[in-house]
Amino acid sequence: MGRKRKQRRQSHGSAWHWQQTDCWYYTLPSTRKRVGLFDDEGQRIRGKANKELAEQALAKEKLSWEGDGSSANGGGEWNVARVCSEYLQYCERGVATASISKGHRDSAVSWLNDLCSHCGALPTAQLKKGHIQTWIEQHTTWRSPATRRGVIAIVLAAFNRVEDLHGISSPLKGLKKPASRPRLESIAPDDERSLYEATEPCFRNFLFAAVQTGLRPFCELARITADDVEESERGMMWRVYSSKTKKTRKIPVRPEVAELTRQLMKTAPRGSGSPLLRNTKGNPWQRMTGVVRFITLREKLGWDRDPVKSKYSCYTCRHTFAHRMLSGYWNDGVGCSIETLAELIGDTPKVAFDHYGREWGQHYQAPLWAAIGEGGNHQGKEGGTSSKTEGERTPRRRPKRAGGGRSREANNSAARGAANTRKRKHK
């Protein structure tokens, strides 16, 4: 007797709940592809109890298909311009609900509008990876791998979103982004002093706190208020909220930063809501203001003509903190672990290792030195290394083993043999 065919719980075109993700989907007729359902704010509909909301979202999807005079393939003729428009509307809603940063929205608007001027009328089904590569290569100012990586990431996000929402297969699957490069710029102590001497007190305090804490300059450090400061027996701690990661963490601060904080709290006390670090006009530091101020400093110090110092920015202060923590700059040459650094700067251990640990982390490099017999090396200030010469190195002696230098296994084997001999003689 043949096995009874399993009946489908929901027909194609109906909303259904997937327990694994706790989200609602629908499956287009004549396909096996699941398409997620989203609410009016662009968020996935979650929870098994939200069946009615999922059905309403699906009804709106079907209504849009009929309005476009299309079949159930998700909505008529899709071209590149329509895909870009869909993603930009999503970014606008995200900015309104604070789920997407304005910087991401602005980059998406600039790059996707430029893409539309290149091939906006091209149907999605005819778009090839070569079109994207040709478009990028036409921009001579996009030479940086980081810039190209950001452009490709936003283009892929636009097409992936349309695929999730409307079931339109992305023609850019497999498009490779340039590999991310570690951020290795670190401000030397002499250059740090030159920065402080060349700028006014408000920006000097901002840069000093950025170097000493490693916080993201504008989405974290510029938002610290007196209400985020906690005093304890061990010292001062800051409660830091990151608008980038949407997480809050508590970090200890160095005594120099604690002293500066107490001074700034006199002009921005608890309950005032004013940030501790403000510009000369008493306003919070904004990204554009800080970037322009640092560019002016680079030109004033002549760093714009230096191949290394010309790359310094406000964000380099964060890299400098990571470098100094890993090299033991404030701890007599004993660097911290990647996990500790990740907690302090608000990154995952993997991100912290990829960006900083492979180049600067002693806990990563020390086992490599030990593996080749150079385990006596130690780190100095700013990651400098020093080691004993061959004549100064003390030879290591292996401990003597019991049994005249024989191994433990050999001793045990000999003992068993002697015991068996005594048993035979006794018999």
C-alpha positions as a Markdown table, in Angstrom:
| # | Residue | x | y | z |
|---|---|---|---|---|
| 1 | Met | 0.0 | 0.0 | 0.0 |
| 2 | Gly | 1.5 | 3.3 | -1.0 |
| 3 | Arg | 2.2 | 6.0 | 1.5 |
| 4 | Lys | -0.5 | 8.6 | 2.0 |
| 5 | Arg | 0.5 | 11.9 | 0.4 |
| 6 | Lys | 1.0 | 14.7 | 2.9 |
| 7 | Gln | -1.5 | 17.5 | 2.6 |
| 8 | Arg | -0.3 | 21.1 | 2.5 |
| 9 | Arg | -1.4 | 23.0 | 5.6 |
| 10 | Gln | -1.6 | 26.3 | 3.7 |
| 11 | Ser | -2.3 | 26.8 | 0.0 |
| 12 | His | 0.1 | 28.8 | -2.2 |
| 13 | Gly | -0.6 | 32.5 | -1.9 |
| 14 | Ser | -1.6 | 32.3 | 1.8 |
| 15 | Ala | 0.2 | 33.7 | 4.8 |
| 16 | Trp | 2.0 | 31.2 | 6.9 |
| 17 | His | 4.1 | 31.3 | 10.0 |
| 18 | Trp | 7.6 | 29.7 | 10.2 |
| 19 | Gln | 8.4 | 28.7 | 13.8 |
| 20 | Gln | 12.2 | 28.6 | 13.2 |
| 21 | Thr | 12.3 | 32.4 | 12.5 |
| 22 | Asp | 9.0 | 33.3 | 14.2 |
| 23 | Cys | 8.1 | 35.3 | 11.1 |
| 24 | Trp | 5.3 | 35.3 | 8.6 |
| 25 | Tyr | 5.7 | 34.5 | 4.9 |
| 26 | Tyr | 3.8 | 33.6 | 1.8 |
| 27 | Thr | 4.7 | 31.4 | -1.2 |
| 28 | Leu | 4.1 | 32.6 | -4.7 |
| 29 | Pro | 1.9 | 30.3 | -6.9 |
| 30 | Ser | 3.9 | 27.9 | -9.1 |
| 31 | Thr | 7.0 | 28.5 | -7.0 |
| 32 | Arg | 8.7 | 27.2 | -3.9 |
| 33 | Lys | 10.2 | 30.5 | -2.8 |
| 34 | Arg | 9.1 | 31.9 | 0.5 |
| 35 | Val | 8.6 | 35.7 | 0.7 |
| 36 | Gly | 8.6 | 37.6 | 3.9 |
| 37 | Leu | 5.8 | 39.8 | 5.0 |
| 38 | Phe | 6.5 | 43.3 | 6.4 |
| 39 | Asp | 4.3 | 45.8 | 8.2 |
| 40 | Asp | 3.8 | 49.4 | 7.2 |
| 41 | Glu | 7.1 | 50.5 | 8.9 |
| 42 | Gly | 9.1 | 48.0 | 6.9 |
| 43 | Gln | 9.7 | 45.6 | 9.8 |
| 44 | Arg | 9.1 | 41.8 | 9.6 |
| 45 | Ile | 5.9 | 40.6 | 11.0 |
| 46 | Arg | 6.8 | 38.3 | 13.9 |
| 47 | Gly | 4.8 | 36.2 | 16.4 |
| 48 | Lys | 2.3 | 33.5 | 15.7 |
| 49 | Ala | -0.5 | 35.6 | 17.2 |
| 50 | Asn | -0.1 | 38.2 | 14.4 |
| 51 | Lys | -1.9 | 36.2 | 11.8 |
| 52 | Glu | -4.4 | 38.9 | 11.1 |
| 53 | Leu | -1.7 | 41.5 | 10.6 |
| 54 | Ala | 0.1 | 39.1 | 8.2 |
| 55 | Glu | -3.0 | 38.5 | 6.2 |
| 56 | Gln | -3.6 | 42.3 | 5.9 |
| 57 | Ala | 0.0 | 42.7 | 4.7 |
| 58 | Leu | -0.5 | 39.9 | 2.1 |
| 59 | Ala | -3.7 | 41.5 | 0.9 |
| 60 | Lys | -1.9 | 44.8 | 0.3 |
| 61 | Glu | 0.7 | 42.9 | -1.7 |
| 62 | Lys | -1.9 | 41.2 | -3.9 |
| 63 | Leu | -3.6 | 44.6 | -4.4 |
| 64 | Ser | -0.4 | 46.1 | -5.6 |
| 65 | Trp | 0.0 | 43.3 | -8.1 |
| 66 | Glu | -3.5 | 43.9 | -9.5 |
| 67 | Gly | -2.8 | 47.7 | -9.6 |
| 68 | Asp | 0.3 | 47.1 | -11.7 |
| 69 | Gly | -1.6 | 44.8 | -14.0 |
| 70 | Ser | 0.8 | 42.0 | -13.2 |
| 71 | Ser | 0.6 | 38.4 | -12.5 |
| 72 | Ala | 1.5 | 36.7 | -9.2 |
| 73 | Asn | 5.2 | 37.1 | -9.8 |
| 74 | Gly | 5.4 | 40.0 | -7.4 |
| 75 | Gly | 4.5 | 43.0 | -9.5 |
| 76 | Gly | 5.0 | 43.7 | -13.2 |
| 77 | Glu | 8.1 | 44.9 | -15.0 |
| 78 | Trp | 10.8 | 45.5 | -12.6 |
| 79 | Asn | 13.7 | 47.7 | -13.7 |
| 80 | Val | 16.8 | 49.0 | -11.9 |
| 81 | Ala | 15.2 | 52.4 | -11.1 |
| 82 | Arg | 12.2 | 50.7 | -9.4 |
| 83 | Val | 14.5 | 48.5 | -7.3 |
| 84 | Cys | 16.5 | 51.6 | -6.2 |
| 85 | Ser | 13.3 | 53.5 | -5.4 |
| 86 | Glu | 12.0 | 50.7 | -3.3 |
| 87 | Tyr | 15.2 | 50.6 | -1.2 |
| 88 | Leu | 15.3 | 54.4 | -0.8 |
| 89 | Gln | 11.8 | 54.5 | 0.5 |
| 90 | Tyr | 12.8 | 51.8 | 3.0 |
| 91 | Cys | 15.8 | 54.0 | 4.1 |
| 92 | Glu | 13.5 | 57.0 | 4.6 |
| 93 | Arg | 11.2 | 55.0 | 6.8 |
| 94 | Gly | 14.2 | 53.7 | 8.7 |
| 95 | Val | 15.6 | 57.2 | 9.4 |
| 96 | Ala | 12.2 | 58.2 | 10.7 |
| 97 | Thr | 12.1 | 55.3 | 13.1 |
| 98 | Ala | 15.8 | 55.7 | 14.0 |
| 99 | Ser | 16.5 | 52.1 | 12.8 |
| 100 | Ile | 18.8 | 53.4 | 9.9 |
| 101 | Ser | 21.4 | 56.1 | 10.2 |
| 102 | Lys | 21.2 | 59.3 | 8.2 |
| 103 | Gly | 24.7 | 58.6 | 6.9 |
| 104 | His | 23.6 | 55.3 | 5.4 |
| 105 | Arg | 20.5 | 57.0 | 3.9 |
| 106 | Asp | 22.5 | 59.8 | 2.3 |
| 107 | Ser | 25.1 | 57.3 | 0.9 |
| 108 | Ala | 22.2 | 55.2 | -0.6 |
| 109 | Val | 20.6 | 58.2 | -2.1 |
| 110 | Ser | 23.8 | 59.4 | -3.7 |
| 111 | Trp | 25.0 | 56.1 | -5.1 |
| 112 | Leu | 21.6 | 54.6 | -6.2 |
| 113 | Asn | 20.6 | 57.7 | -8.0 |
| 114 | Asp | 23.9 | 57.7 | -9.8 |
| 115 | Leu | 23.3 | 54.0 | -10.7 |
| 116 | Cys | 19.8 | 54.9 | -12.1 |
| 117 | Ser | 21.4 | 57.6 | -14.3 |
| 118 | His | 23.7 | 54.8 | -15.7 |
| 119 | Cys | 21.2 | 52.0 | -16.3 |
| 120 | Gly | 17.9 | 52.8 | -14.5 |
| 121 | Ala | 15.7 | 51.8 | -17.4 |
| 122 | Leu | 17.3 | 48.4 | -17.8 |
| 123 | Pro | 14.9 | 45.5 | -16.8 |
| 124 | Thr | 16.1 | 43.7 | -13.7 |
| 125 | Ala | 16.2 | 40.4 | -15.6 |
| 126 | Gln | 18.7 | 41.9 | -18.1 |
| 127 | Leu | 21.0 | 43.4 | -15.5 |
| 128 | Lys | 24.4 | 41.7 | -15.4 |
| 129 | Lys | 27.3 | 42.0 | -12.9 |
| 130 | Gly | 29.3 | 43.6 | -15.7 |
| 131 | His | 27.0 | 46.6 | -15.7 |
| 132 | Ile | 27.8 | 47.2 | -12.1 |
| 133 | Gln | 31.6 | 46.8 | -12.6 |
| 134 | Thr | 31.5 | 49.1 | -15.6 |
| 135 | Trp | 29.5 | 51.7 | -13.7 |
| 136 | Ile | 32.0 | 51.6 | -10.7 |
| 137 | Glu | 35.1 | 51.8 | -13.0 |
| 138 | Gln | 33.7 | 55.0 | -14.6 |
| 139 | His | 34.1 | 56.8 | -11.3 |
| 140 | Thr | 37.8 | 57.7 | -11.1 |
| 141 | Thr | 37.3 | 59.0 | -7.5 |
| 142 | Trp | 36.1 | 55.6 | -6.3 |
| 143 | Arg | 39.6 | 54.1 | -6.2 |
| 144 | Ser | 39.6 | 53.2 | -2.5 |
| 145 | Pro | 38.6 | 49.5 | -1.9 |
| 146 | Ala | 36.6 | 50.7 | 1.1 |
| 147 | Thr | 34.5 | 53.1 | -1.1 |
| 148 | Arg | 33.9 | 50.4 | -3.7 |
| 149 | Arg | 33.0 | 47.9 | -0.9 |
| 150 | Gly | 30.4 | 50.3 | 0.4 |
| 151 | Val | 28.9 | 51.0 | -3.0 |
| 152 | Ile | 28.5 | 47.3 | -3.8 |
| 153 | Ala | 27.1 | 46.6 | -0.4 |
| 154 | Ile | 24.3 | 49.1 | -0.8 |
| 155 | Val | 23.5 | 47.9 | -4.4 |
| 156 | Leu | 23.3 | 44.3 | -3.2 |
| 157 | Ala | 21.1 | 45.4 | -0.2 |
| 158 | Ala | 18.6 | 47.0 | -2.6 |
| 159 | Phe | 18.3 | 44.0 | -4.8 |
| 160 | Asn | 18.2 | 41.5 | -1.9 |
| 161 | Arg | 15.4 | 43.5 | -0.3 |
| 162 | Val | 13.3 | 43.4 | -3.4 |
| 163 | Glu | 13.9 | 39.6 | -3.6 |
| 164 | Asp | 12.8 | 39.2 | 0.0 |
| 165 | Leu | 9.7 | 41.4 | -0.4 |
| 166 | His | 8.5 | 40.6 | -3.9 |
| 167 | Gly | 10.2 | 37.4 | -4.9 |
| 168 | Ile | 12.2 | 39.0 | -7.8 |
| 169 | Ser | 15.4 | 37.0 | -8.1 |
| 170 | Ser | 18.5 | 39.2 | -7.7 |
| 171 | Pro | 20.7 | 39.1 | -10.8 |
| 172 | Leu | 23.7 | 40.2 | -8.7 |
| 173 | Lys | 24.1 | 37.0 | -6.6 |
| 174 | Gly | 27.8 | 36.2 | -6.3 |
| 175 | Leu | 29.0 | 39.8 | -7.0 |
| 176 | Lys | 32.2 | 40.1 | -5.0 |
| 177 | Lys | 33.0 | 43.0 | -2.8 |
| 178 | Pro | 36.6 | 44.1 | -2.3 |
| 179 | Ala | 38.1 | 42.6 | 0.9 |
| 180 | Ser | 38.0 | 44.7 | 4.0 |
| 181 | Arg | 41.4 | 46.1 | 5.1 |
| 182 | Pro | 42.4 | 46.5 | 8.7 |
| 183 | Arg | 42.5 | 50.0 | 10.1 |
| 184 | Leu | 46.1 | 50.5 | 11.0 |
| 185 | Glu | 46.5 | 54.2 | 11.4 |
| 186 | Ser | 47.5 | 55.1 | 15.0 |
| 187 | Ile | 48.5 | 58.6 | 16.2 |
| 188 | Ala | 51.9 | 58.7 | 17.8 |
| 189 | Pro | 52.3 | 60.5 | 21.2 |
| 190 | Asp | 54.3 | 63.4 | 19.6 |
| 191 | Asp | 51.6 | 63.9 | 17.0 |
| 192 | Glu | 48.9 | 63.7 | 19.6 |
| 193 | Arg | 50.6 | 66.6 | 21.5 |
| 194 | Ser | 50.9 | 68.6 | 18.3 |
| 195 | Leu | 47.1 | 68.2 | 17.8 |
| 196 | Tyr | 46.3 | 69.5 | 21.2 |
| 197 | Glu | 48.6 | 72.5 | 20.8 |
| 198 | Ala | 47.2 | 73.4 | 17.4 |
| 199 | Thr | 43.5 | 73.5 | 18.4 |
| 200 | Glu | 41.2 | 75.3 | 20.8 |
| 201 | Pro | 40.1 | 73.8 | 24.2 |
| 202 | Cys | 36.7 | 72.4 | 23.1 |
| 203 | Phe | 38.0 | 70.3 | 20.3 |
| 204 | Arg | 41.1 | 69.4 | 22.3 |
| 205 | Asn | 38.9 | 67.9 | 25.0 |
| 206 | Phe | 36.9 | 66.0 | 22.4 |
| 207 | Leu | 40.0 | 64.5 | 20.8 |
| 208 | Phe | 41.6 | 63.7 | 24.2 |
| 209 | Ala | 38.6 | 61.8 | 25.4 |
| 210 | Ala | 38.4 | 60.0 | 22.1 |
| 211 | Val | 42.0 | 58.8 | 22.4 |
| 212 | Gln | 41.6 | 57.8 | 26.1 |
| 213 | Thr | 38.3 | 55.9 | 25.7 |
| 214 | Gly | 38.2 | 54.6 | 22.2 |
| 215 | Leu | 34.5 | 55.5 | 21.8 |
| 216 | Arg | 33.0 | 56.1 | 18.4 |
| 217 | Pro | 33.5 | 59.9 | 18.1 |
| 218 | Phe | 30.0 | 61.1 | 17.0 |
| 219 | Cys | 27.5 | 58.3 | 17.7 |
| 220 | Glu | 28.8 | 57.6 | 21.2 |
| 221 | Leu | 31.3 | 60.1 | 22.7 |
| 222 | Ala | 29.5 | 63.2 | 21.5 |
| 223 | Arg | 26.3 | 62.0 | 23.3 |
| 224 | Ile | 27.7 | 61.3 | 26.7 |
| 225 | Thr | 25.9 | 63.4 | 29.4 |
| 226 | Ala | 26.4 | 63.7 | 33.2 |
| 227 | Asp | 23.5 | 61.2 | 33.7 |
| 228 | Asp | 25.7 | 58.6 | 32.0 |
| 229 | Val | 28.5 | 59.0 | 34.6 |
| 230 | Glu | 28.8 | 56.7 | 37.6 |
| 231 | Glu | 31.3 | 57.0 | 40.5 |
| 232 | Ser | 32.5 | 54.0 | 42.5 |
| 233 | Glu | 35.2 | 53.1 | 44.9 |
| 234 | Arg | 37.4 | 51.8 | 42.0 |
| 235 | Gly | 36.8 | 54.9 | 39.8 |
| 236 | Met | 34.5 | 56.4 | 37.3 |
| 237 | Met | 32.5 | 54.5 | 34.7 |
| 238 | Trp | 30.5 | 55.7 | 31.7 |
| 239 | Arg | 27.2 | 54.2 | 30.4 |
| 240 | Val | 27.6 | 54.3 | 26.7 |
| 241 | Tyr | 24.7 | 53.8 | 24.2 |
| 242 | Ser | 25.7 | 53.3 | 20.5 |
| 243 | Ser | 23.2 | 54.3 | 17.9 |
| 244 | Lys | 25.2 | 52.1 | 15.5 |
| 245 | Thr | 24.8 | 48.8 | 17.4 |
| 246 | Lys | 21.7 | 49.7 | 19.4 |
| 247 | Lys | 23.4 | 48.4 | 22.6 |
| 248 | Thr | 24.4 | 49.9 | 25.9 |
| 249 | Arg | 27.6 | 49.1 | 27.7 |
| 250 | Lys | 29.5 | 50.3 | 30.8 |
| 251 | Ile | 33.2 | 51.1 | 30.5 |
| 252 | Pro | 35.7 | 52.3 | 33.1 |
| 253 | Val | 37.6 | 55.5 | 32.2 |
| 254 | Arg | 41.1 | 56.5 | 33.0 |
| 255 | Pro | 41.8 | 59.0 | 35.9 |
| 256 | Glu | 42.7 | 61.8 | 33.5 |
| 257 | Val | 39.3 | 61.4 | 31.7 |
| 258 | Ala | 37.6 | 61.2 | 35.1 |
| 259 | Glu | 39.1 | 64.5 | 36.1 |
| 260 | Leu | 38.1 | 66.2 | 32.8 |
| 261 | Thr | 34.6 | 64.8 | 33.2 |
| 262 | Arg | 34.2 | 66.3 | 36.7 |
| 263 | Gln | 35.2 | 69.7 | 35.3 |
| 264 | Leu | 32.8 | 69.5 | 32.4 |
| 265 | Met | 29.9 | 68.4 | 34.7 |
| 266 | Lys | 30.0 | 71.8 | 36.3 |
| 267 | Thr | 28.7 | 73.4 | 33.1 |
| 268 | Ala | 26.5 | 70.4 | 32.1 |
| 269 | Pro | 25.1 | 69.0 | 35.4 |
| 270 | Arg | 22.9 | 66.0 | 35.8 |
| 271 | Gly | 19.4 | 66.5 | 34.5 |
| 272 | Ser | 20.4 | 69.2 | 32.1 |
| 273 | Gly | 20.5 | 66.8 | 29.1 |
| 274 | Ser | 23.4 | 68.7 | 27.7 |
| 275 | Pro | 26.4 | 66.6 | 26.4 |
| 276 | Leu | 29.6 | 66.9 | 28.3 |
| 277 | Leu | 31.7 | 67.6 | 25.2 |
| 278 | Arg | 30.4 | 70.5 | 23.2 |
| 279 | Asn | 31.8 | 72.8 | 20.5 |
| 280 | Thr | 32.6 | 76.5 | 20.9 |
| 281 | Lys | 29.0 | 77.4 | 20.4 |
| 282 | Gly | 27.8 | 75.1 | 23.1 |
| 283 | Asn | 26.2 | 72.6 | 20.7 |
| 284 | Pro | 27.0 | 68.8 | 20.5 |
| 285 | Trp | 29.7 | 67.8 | 18.1 |
| 286 | Gln | 28.3 | 66.7 | 14.7 |
| 287 | Arg | 30.1 | 64.5 | 12.2 |
| 288 | Met | 30.4 | 67.3 | 9.6 |
| 289 | Thr | 31.7 | 69.8 | 12.0 |
| 290 | Gly | 34.3 | 67.4 | 13.4 |
| 291 | Val | 35.5 | 66.3 | 10.0 |
| 292 | Val | 35.9 | 69.9 | 8.8 |
| 293 | Arg | 37.7 | 70.9 | 12.0 |
| 294 | Phe | 40.2 | 67.9 | 11.7 |
| 295 | Ile | 40.9 | 68.6 | 8.0 |
| 296 | Thr | 41.7 | 72.2 | 9.0 |
| 297 | Leu | 44.1 | 70.9 | 11.6 |
| 298 | Arg | 45.8 | 68.6 | 9.2 |
| 299 | Glu | 46.5 | 71.5 | 6.8 |
| 300 | Lys | 47.6 | 73.7 | 9.7 |
| 301 | Leu | 50.2 | 71.1 | 10.8 |
| 302 | Gly | 51.3 | 70.3 | 7.2 |
| 303 | Trp | 50.1 | 66.7 | 7.6 |
| 304 | Asp | 48.1 | 66.8 | 4.3 |
| 305 | Arg | 51.4 | 66.4 | 2.4 |
| 306 | Asp | 52.4 | 63.3 | 4.5 |
| 307 | Pro | 51.4 | 59.9 | 3.1 |
| 308 | Val | 50.6 | 58.5 | 6.6 |
| 309 | Lys | 49.4 | 61.5 | 8.6 |
| 310 | Ser | 47.2 | 62.7 | 5.8 |
| 311 | Lys | 44.9 | 59.7 | 6.6 |
| 312 | Tyr | 44.4 | 60.8 | 10.2 |
| 313 | Ser | 40.9 | 61.7 | 11.2 |
| 314 | Cys | 38.7 | 61.8 | 14.3 |
| 315 | Tyr | 38.1 | 58.1 | 14.0 |
| 316 | Thr | 41.8 | 57.5 | 14.1 |
| 317 | Cys | 41.6 | 58.3 | 17.8 |
| 318 | Arg | 39.6 | 55.1 | 18.2 |
| 319 | His | 42.2 | 53.1 | 16.4 |
| 320 | Thr | 44.9 | 54.7 | 18.6 |
| 321 | Phe | 43.1 | 53.5 | 21.7 |
| 322 | Ala | 42.9 | 50.0 | 20.3 |
| 323 | His | 46.6 | 50.1 | 19.4 |
| 324 | Arg | 47.6 | 51.3 | 22.8 |
| 325 | Met | 45.5 | 48.8 | 24.7 |
| 326 | Leu | 46.8 | 45.8 | 22.7 |
| 327 | Ser | 50.4 | 47.0 | 23.0 |
| 328 | Gly | 50.2 | 47.7 | 26.8 |
| 329 | Tyr | 50.8 | 51.5 | 26.4 |
| 330 | Trp | 49.2 | 52.2 | 29.8 |
| 331 | Asn | 50.0 | 48.9 | 31.4 |
| 332 | Asp | 53.8 | 48.5 | 31.4 |
| 333 | Gly | 53.9 | 46.8 | 28.1 |
| 334 | Val | 51.3 | 44.1 | 29.0 |
| 335 | Gly | 48.6 | 44.2 | 26.3 |
| 336 | Cys | 45.0 | 43.3 | 26.9 |
| 337 | Ser | 43.2 | 40.4 | 25.2 |
| 338 | Ile | 41.0 | 40.8 | 22.1 |
| 339 | Glu | 37.9 | 40.0 | 24.2 |
| 340 | Thr | 38.7 | 42.8 | 26.6 |
| 341 | Leu | 39.3 | 45.2 | 23.8 |
| 342 | Ala | 36.0 | 44.2 | 22.1 |
| 343 | Glu | 34.0 | 44.9 | 25.3 |
| 344 | Leu | 35.6 | 48.3 | 25.8 |
| 345 | Ile | 35.1 | 49.6 | 22.2 |
| 346 | Gly | 31.7 | 47.9 | 21.6 |
| 347 | Asp | 32.7 | 45.5 | 18.9 |
| 348 | Thr | 32.5 | 41.7 | 18.6 |
| 349 | Pro | 35.8 | 39.8 | 19.2 |
| 350 | Lys | 35.8 | 38.8 | 15.6 |
| 351 | Val | 35.6 | 42.4 | 14.3 |
| 352 | Ala | 38.1 | 43.6 | 16.9 |
| 353 | Phe | 40.5 | 40.8 | 15.8 |
| 354 | Asp | 40.0 | 41.4 | 12.1 |
| 355 | His | 40.6 | 45.1 | 12.4 |
| 356 | Tyr | 43.3 | 45.3 | 15.1 |
| 357 | Gly | 44.3 | 42.0 | 16.7 |
| 358 | Arg | 46.1 | 40.4 | 13.8 |
| 359 | Glu | 48.5 | 43.3 | 13.5 |
| 360 | Trp | 48.7 | 44.6 | 17.0 |
| 361 | Gly | 47.5 | 41.9 | 19.4 |
| 362 | Gln | 50.2 | 40.4 | 21.6 |
| 363 | His | 47.8 | 37.5 | 22.6 |
| 364 | Tyr | 47.8 | 36.5 | 18.9 |
| 365 | Gln | 51.5 | 37.1 | 18.2 |
| 366 | Ala | 53.0 | 35.7 | 21.4 |
| 367 | Pro | 52.1 | 32.0 | 20.6 |
| 368 | Leu | 53.6 | 32.5 | 17.1 |
| 369 | Trp | 56.9 | 33.7 | 18.6 |
| 370 | Ala | 56.9 | 30.9 | 21.1 |
| 371 | Ala | 56.3 | 28.3 | 18.4 |
| 372 | Ile | 59.6 | 29.2 | 16.7 |
| 373 | Gly | 61.5 | 29.3 | 20.0 |
| 374 | Glu | 61.4 | 33.1 | 20.5 |
| 375 | Gly | 58.9 | 33.2 | 23.4 |
| 376 | Gly | 61.1 | 35.5 | 25.5 |
| 377 | Asn | 60.2 | 38.6 | 23.4 |
| 378 | His | 58.2 | 41.3 | 25.2 |
| 379 | Gln | 56.3 | 44.3 | 24.1 |
| 380 | Gly | 57.2 | 47.9 | 24.8 |
| 381 | Lys | 55.4 | 51.2 | 24.3 |
| 382 | Glu | 53.3 | 51.5 | 21.2 |
| 383 | Gly | 53.9 | 47.8 | 20.3 |
| 384 | Gly | 57.7 | 48.0 | 20.1 |
| 385 | Thr | 59.5 | 44.6 | 20.6 |
| 386 | Ser | 62.8 | 43.8 | 22.1 |
| 387 | Ser | 64.4 | 40.4 | 22.8 |
| 388 | Lys | 67.6 | 39.0 | 24.1 |
| 389 | Thr | 70.5 | 38.2 | 21.8 |
| 390 | Glu | 71.7 | 34.7 | 21.2 |
| 391 | Gly | 74.5 | 35.1 | 23.7 |
| 392 | Glu | 72.2 | 36.5 | 26.4 |
| 393 | Arg | 69.5 | 33.8 | 26.0 |
| 394 | Thr | 69.5 | 31.3 | 28.8 |
| 395 | Pro | 69.3 | 27.7 | 27.6 |
| 396 | Arg | 66.3 | 25.8 | 28.9 |
| 397 | Arg | 66.9 | 22.5 | 30.6 |
| 398 | Arg | 64.6 | 19.6 | 30.4 |
| 399 | Pro | 63.7 | 18.1 | 33.8 |
| 400 | Lys | 65.2 | 14.7 | 34.5 |
| 401 | Arg | 62.9 | 11.7 | 34.3 |
| 402 | Ala | 62.7 | 9.0 | 36.8 |
| 403 | Gly | 64.3 | 5.7 | 35.8 |
| 404 | Gly | 67.6 | 6.9 | 34.3 |
| 405 | Gly | 66.2 | 9.2 | 31.7 |
| 406 | Arg | 63.6 | 6.7 | 30.4 |
| 407 | Ser | 60.1 | 7.8 | 29.6 |
| 408 | Arg | 57.2 | 7.1 | 32.0 |
| 409 | Glu | 55.8 | 4.5 | 29.6 |
| 410 | Ala | 59.1 | 2.6 | 29.5 |
| 411 | Asn | 59.3 | 2.6 | 33.3 |
| 412 | Asn | 55.7 | 1.3 | 33.6 |
| 413 | Ser | 56.5 | -1.5 | 31.0 |
| 414 | Ala | 59.6 | -2.5 | 32.9 |
| 415 | Ala | 57.7 | -2.6 | 36.2 |
| 416 | Arg | 55.0 | -4.9 | 34.7 |
| 417 | Gly | 57.6 | -7.2 | 33.3 |
| 418 | Ala | 59.3 | -7.5 | 36.7 |
| 419 | Ala | 56.0 | -8.3 | 38.4 |
| 420 | Asn | 55.2 | -11.0 | 35.9 |
| 421 | Thr | 58.6 | -12.6 | 36.4 |
| 422 | Arg | 58.1 | -12.7 | 40.2 |
| 423 | Lys | 54.6 | -14.4 | 39.7 |
| 424 | Arg | 56.1 | -17.1 | 37.5 |
| 425 | Lys | 58.9 | -17.8 | 40.1 |
| 426 | His | 56.3 | -18.0 | 42.9 |
| 427 | Lys | 54.3 | -20.6 | 41.0 |
